[in-house]
Amino acid sequence: MTQELIDTNVYIGPWPTRRVPGDDSAALTEMLRGHGVTQAWAGSFDSLLHKDIAGVNARLAQACAASGGLLVPFGAINPALPQWEDDVRRCAEEHRMPGIRLHPNYHGYALDDPRFTALLQAAADRKLLVQIAITMEDERMMHPLMQVPHVDVLPLPDLLAVHPGLRVVLLNAFRGVPMPLVQRLAETKQVCFDLAWLEGAAGLEVLKKQIPLERVLFGSYAPLFYFASSWLKLAESPLSETERAALMCNNAAGLLAAP
């Protein structure tokens, strides 16, 4: 496989409860380049618990700038905090980020919260790609004081109908979102899913019978997950060259190029 490879789901910084290999941004960049990644969409683990979201996003932008163009920053927004609108503005205008990455379960709001509705409107107005992290950690690994449920995305289809131009990526979704709802979201043609949390033998082979592959993106969830886990999902799957190129880069590149 010699095509470009876009990883749509990586994070910089340490996971809140333990260190993992590659949680230094320089080490992460080196690892990704070693695996042939040509672009990686990056969020920050600091965004889960830090209240200074502006500072988190500034550090993220700085780390990505130092990566030589490999890391593309996706800033955090927490609509439960005051003046979150300023964070959206800074992401778009100051840091020139193509999108934002949301963590509703860690920030304490549901998708039927009016603040989330307002955030989607702000993202749509600025043509920002919206990533929503559904699950961040296997519940069996969670710290006793950090038992965090999956994000409930049931309200999302109705919200998307109000914003037909909005582009959404659900990260780590396949553990926490039932397949009928995945299919319903895929049918909107506004939602994509990364494959980091796709489990089971012949996972991609099964998945492409359930949703169109143009709705699927390569994502490793590095460094919390081993990069090779996602890579092997591509390597083991009987895909055409067109399908492989779509998963590796074309689907993701199309999202960034969308007006």
N, C-alpha and C positions, 0 to 999 in steps of 0.2 A: 504494500500500500504506500504509494508515493504522493498522494494528494495532500493538499493543505489540510490541516487539522485544527478546528476551532473547538476549544473546550469551553462550554457555556456555564460551568459551575465549579469555580475554585474560590478559595478564601485565603486571605493573608492573616497573619497573627496567630496567637495561641488560642486553642480551645479553652473555654473557661475553667474546666476542671482537671485537665491533664495536658502534658506536652505530647506532641506527636511529631514524627520525623517530617521535616519540610515545612514546619510552621514559621520559619524565618523566610521573608519574602525573597531574599537572594537565593536561598536553597530551593524554594519552590520554583523560582524561575529556571534555575539550572536543571531541576528534575523535569520540568515540562519541556524544555528545549531538547533534553536528552531523549524524550519520547516522541519527538517530531511535532510537538504542538507549535503552531504558528501564531495563534492568538488565543488568549484565555480571558474570559469575563470574570472579574474578581470582585468579591465583596470582602468585608472585614468581620472576623469573629468578634471584634470589639463592639460591633453594633448591637449584639444581643443584649448586653447588660449595661453598657455605658449610656449615660444620659446626655453627655456632650456630643451629640450626633454631628454637629458641625466640625468638631475636632477629629472625630472618627473619619469623616469623609475627606478632610484635608490630608490626613496621614495616608489614607488609601490612595488619593490622587498622587501624592508625592511618591509613594512606593511604586505605583504603576508607571509614573514618568521615568523612574530609575530603571525600569525593566527593558528599556530599549524598544518599546512598542509591543512587547509580548502581552503584558497585562493591560486589560481595558477595564477601567473602574466603573462599578455599578454601586452608586452610593445608597446608603441606608436612609430611610425616612421613617420616623415614628410619629404617626398622627395623634398619639395619645399625649405627646409633649407639646408645650406652648410654642407657638411660632414655627410650626413645622413647615409652613409655606415658605419661609425663608430658606430652609434646607433644600427644598425643591428648586428654588431659584438658584441657589449656589451650585447645586449639582449641574444644572443646565447651563448657566451663564458663566460661572467662574471656573468650574472644573471641566466643562465641556463633556460631560458624561453622556453616553447614548441612552442610558437607562438607569433605573433604580431597582433595588432589591429589598423586599419587605419581609418582615418576620412577625406576623400578627400574633402567633402563639406566645412569643417571648415578650412582646410589647403590650399584650393585654387588651386586644380588641378583636372583635369578630368581623367577618366580611359583610354583615348586615348593619354595621355601625355607620351612622351618618358621616363620621370622620373619614372612614375608608372610602365612601362614595365621593366625598369632596377631594380626596387624594387622587382617585382615578380621574376625576375631572381635571385636576391640575396636571397630571401626567399626559392626558389626552391633549390638553391645550398646548403643551410644550413638545408634543410628539415623542415622549419618552417611552421606551420599551419598559414594561413592568415585569419584574421577576418576583414571584412569591414562593418563599421556601415553605414547603408543607410540613416536612419533618427534618429535624436537625440531628437527631440521635436515636438509635435503637433504644426502645424503652427499657430493655434489659441492661443497658449500659448507663442509664441516667443516674446522676447523683441523687441521693434521697431527698435533698432539698431543691432539686431542679427536675421535678416530674412534669414534663411539658407535653400536652396532648398534640395530636396532629391538628393542622388547620382544617376547619370545616369549610369546604369550597362550595357547598350546596347553593349559597346565594349568588355565586358568580355568574351563571348563565344569564340571569335576568339583568345583572349589572352590565354585562357586555352588550346586551341588546340596546342599551341606552348610549353606548359609546362604540359604534360600529367600526371606527378606525383604530381602536385601541389594540395594541399587540401585547400579549401576556405569555409568559413562560412560567410553568409550574415546575419548581425544582424539587427533587426527591419526593415525587408524588406517588409513585406506584406502591408504596407501602401503606399510605394513609387515605388514598382516594379509591373508592370502589370502581371497578372497571365500567359498569354502566354509566357512571358519572364522567369518567374519563372519556368515554365515547361521546357522550352528550356535549362535552366541552370541545372535543376535537371537531365535531360537526359544525361548530360555530365558525371554524376556520380563522379564529382569532387567538387560539390557545395552542401552545406547543409544550412538550414535556421532555425533560432530559432523561437519559437512561441510567444515571448513576445508581438508582435504587431499584432497577429492574432485576428481579430475582428469578431463579429457577433455570433448569436446563432448557436450552434452545429458546431463551427468553425473547430474543428479537424475532425469531421465526414465528413464535406464538403471537407476539405483539402486532406484527404486520398483518395478521388475519383479523385483528380487532380494531385497529385505527390506521389511517393512512400514514406511511412512513414520512411524508412531508411534514407531519406534525411532531416528529421526533428529532431531538438534537443530541449530539454527543456531549456528555457531561461526566466528569470524573468524581466530583466532590472531593478533590484533593485539597489539603493533605489529610483530612480526616479519614477518607477512604483511600485505599491503595489505587493508584492510577491504573495499574495493570488489570484491575477488576473490570473496569469499563472497556478497556482496550480489547480484552479477550472476548467480550460480548460481540464486538465487530469481527474479530478474527475467526470465531467459531461458527459464524452465521453464513449460510449459503445465500449471499446477496449478489445481485448484479452490480456491475461497475457503476451504473447510474444510481442505484440505491445506496451503495457504499459512499459515493461522493456526496450524495444528499445528506447522509447522516454525519459524515466527517466535517463537511464545511458548507455546502451549498444552502441547506435549510437555514443555518444560522446567519450566513452572509446575507441571505435574502431578507431576514428580519431587520438587520441593521440598515439595509439599503432602502427599506420601505419608506415612502414619504410620510 
